[in-house]
Amino acid sequence: MRHALCPLRVAEVFRLSKSKIILVALSIGVLFCACGYRFAGQSGFPGDNDRLFVKVLENRTQETGVENILTAALLSELTYRKTDGLASGIDDADVVLSGVVEEVAIRTISTRGKDTAGERRVTVSVGLKLKKSDGSIIWAANKLTEDQGYIVEADKERTDQNRRDAIRVLSQRIAEKVVNRLSDDF
């Protein structure tokens, strides 16, 4: 298992506010876009395109900030794979990866006592599209879904943090899946 020093993990250590976490993640994402990396064995992205821009995903759920966590995971995975084709802006890109967080579902998977949840599972579904600058879609993935369990604690804030941590874990798995599909499909 890979342990990357992610700005979101650093933020947990320093207990930054949500707005500061989002600002740090987006700042790191912009820096990643400016760095030079490349998929191993590839000269570009699908359809012989060289520069990719990752837009912040649209969030159609009640889970605040999930779009930033998923976008940061995608940028992190693209950077990990040594991709030098990340564009610094949408105008500099040959292709744009965009998408929607379609669903965040939470269900109880174990209980402590009659009416108390002991563990819950969060499930996230996203849909992604890779478009050329002319708007034509060259790659799409619908209903990419991952889930992760987390502990329910007596302290609501700690339970909320456990849910966010679970979302970070499953976001990384979604990002790995996306980058694998991008590199395998072409």
N, C-alpha and C positions, 0 to 999 in steps of 0.2 A: 504494500500500500504506500502511495506517495504522500509525503507530508510537505506541502508547499506552504510557505509563509504568506498567507493571504491577508489582505488588509482587514478583512472582516474578523479573522481570528485575532489579529493584533488589537482590533477595537474591543474585542471581548475582554482582553487582558486589562486594558485601560478603562473599560466601562464608559465608552463614549456614547453620547446621545445618538438617537436614530438619524438625525439630520447630519451629524458629523460622520457617521458610518457611511451614509450614502455619498456624501461629499468625498470622503477618502476613497471609496470604491470607484466612483466615477473618475476621480483624478488619476488613480492608478490605471484604470482602463484607458484613459487618454494617453498616458505614458506608454502603455503596452502597444497602442496603435502606432505610436511613433517609432517604436523599436523595430529593428530588422531581424525577422525570423522567417523560416520557410518550412513547409511540410517536407519531411525526409523523402527524397526520391521524386519530388514533384517540382515543376517549374511554375505552377500557378494553381488557381482554383478551378472548379468545374467549368467546362466550356472554354478552356484556354484563356481564362481571365487571370490577371496577375494581382490586382489590388482589391481587397475585401474590406468593407466597412460593416461593423456590427452596430445596429441601432438598438437603443434601449427598448426592451420588449414592452408591448402594451399589456396592461393589467386589467383584466375583466373580472376580477375576483374581489372579495372583501378583505383579502390578506394584504395589508399595506406593506409595500416595499419588496414583495416577492419578485417583481420584475427586475429590480436592481440586483438582487442576489443571483438570479438566473443569468442576467447579462454579464455580470462580473465573472461568473463561472465559465461562461462561453469564452470570454476574453482570456481568462487564465488558461484554459485548456488550449486555445489556439496558440498562445504564447509558449506554453509548455512543449507543444509539438514543433516549436522552432519555425513558426510561419513568418516570413518576412514580407508577406503580401498584405499586411493589415494597413489600410489607408488611414491617414490622419483625419480625414473628413469625408463626408458623403460626396462632395464634389470631386474628390480625388480618387474615388472608387470606380472600378469596373463593374463590381457586383456588390449588392447590399443584402446582408442577412437581417431579416426582420421577423417579427412574430408576435404571438399573443399568448399570454398565460390564460388559458381557457378555464381552468378549474383548480381549486384547492379544496379538497374534501378531507374532513377529519372524522374518524370513527373510533369508538372505544374498542380495544382488543382484549383488555383484561380489567377486572374490577377488584377493589379492596372493600369488601363488605357489600351490603345490599345496594346502595345507591351511589357508590363512590368509584370513579374510574381510577385504575391503577396505571394503565398504559393506554396510549392512543396511537393511531397510525395516521400520518398525514400523506395524502396522495396529491401530486401535482401533475397536470396535463398541459402541454404546450403544443402549439402549431407553429411551424417555421417555414419561411420561404426565402429562397435565394434568387434575387432578381437582377437582371442587367440594368444598366442605366436607362435603357429605352422602356423599361417596365415589364419586359418579358420574363416569365418565371422559368428558371433553368433547373431548379431543384426545389422540392417541397417535402416536408414531413409533417403529417397530421397526427394528432393525439399521441405524441411522445409522452409516456407516463412512467413515473417512478413513485415509489412510496418508501416511507421510513417510519419506524416506531419511535416513540419517545415516552419518557416517564412523566406521569402526572403527580405533582407534588402539592402539599398543603398550601404553599405559597404560590399565588397566581402568577406573580412576576417571574418566578423561577420556572413555572410550567410554560409560560409564554417564551422564555429564553430557550427551554428545551425544544419547543416546537420550531423556533427559528433555527436552532442548530440542526434539527432534523431536515429542515428545508435546505440548508446549506449542503448537507451530505447528499441528498437526492438531486440537488441542482448540479453538483459535480458529476454525478452519474449521467444525468441528461446531457451535459456538455460533452462528456466523453463519447456518448452514443452519437451525438450530432457530428462531432469531428471525425469519428470513425466512418460514419455514413458518407460524409462529404469526400473523404479521401478514398473510400472503397468504391463508391458509385461512379467514379470518373477515372 
